[in-house]
Amino acid sequence: SLPPAALGAGDPRTGRRPPFYEPVHGSAPDIAGQGKANPLAAIGSAALMFRWSFDRREDADLIENAVESALAGGFRTADIAAPGTRTVSTSGMGDAVIAAMARLSGRG
């Protein structure tokens, strides 16, 4: 899954570009409610929103670095798991990213 952002043409009056943020992946109804979905694309889309819509680059960097830290820590959802990595649920991956954010920001 990818965390894309679609930014429209700039408004000549304000300079603002209308955004659209959406993780690219299928709906996967076969695993709905089972805690198997990978939340990283949605988390990455939120980082892009902080960067491009809210001009909060530091927050975007924190989110992106926390995702990298969780992955470096060996956390994986089943769809990206490999030998030697820790397989976690959707919420487990989210918790790993949140813990990394707390650690990286000095709050954890």
N, C-alpha and C positions, 0 to 999 in steps of 0.2 A: 504494500500500500504506500501511496505517496501523499504528502501533505501539500497540495497545490494551493495557489492563490491566483485568481483571475482579477486583474486590475484593469478597469475601463479607462477610456481616454480622459485626460484631465479636463476639468471644468475650467474654461477660460477665465471665469470670474473669480473662482476660489482657488483654483489649482488642485483641488482635491480630485482623487480618482476613485470612482465607485468600485468597491471590492466585492468579491465573492469568494468565500473560503469553504472548501469541502474536501475531506479526504477521499481519495480515489480508491475505491474497492467495491466489491459486490455487496449485496445485502445479506448474503449467507443465511437465508431463513432456516437452513438445516441445523445451524448451531445457535440459533437465537435463544437467549436465556440460559445458556450452558456455561458462560464464563470462558469461552474459548476464543473470542474475538481479540484481535491485536489492536490496542488503542493508540499505538504510536503515531499513526497518520493523523488521527484527530487531534492529538496533543501537538503534533508538528504544525497543523493548520492553525491552532490557537497561537503558537509562537509567531507565525507569519502575520496573524491579525494584530498582535501586539506591536510587531515591527512596522507594518505598513499602514495600518489604520489608526493606531493610537500613538505612534511615534515614541514607543517605549522600548527602545532597542536593548536596554539593559535587562528588562524582563524577558524579552525574546531570547536573548543570549542565555539567560539563566535556564529557561525551559529547554532550549536546544542542548545546552551542556549537561543538563540533568538527564535527558534521554540518552546522550552518549555515555554518561556515567553509569546509568542502569544497565545498558548493553555491555559496557566494559566490565561490569560486575558479574556478568554471566547470566543475567535475567533474560528469559525468552518465553514468549507464548509458544504454544505447540506448533504453530505454522512456520516459525523460524528457528525452532530448537535444533540443536546439533549435539552430538556427544560431548559431554563435559560442561554443558550449560544447564542452568536451572530452569525448568519449565514451570511457569506460573500461570495463573488465571488472568483474565482481563483486569480484574481489580488488583491482583497481585502485581501486575506490571505497572498499573497506575500508582500503587503504593510505593513501588521501587523508584519511580520517577519523582514522586512527592518527597520521599526520604532523601533522594539525591539533591533536590532543590533546597531542602532545609539544610543539608550539610554544606552545599556550595554557597549558600547565602549566610552561613554562620549561625543559623537558627536551629541546628540539629545536632 
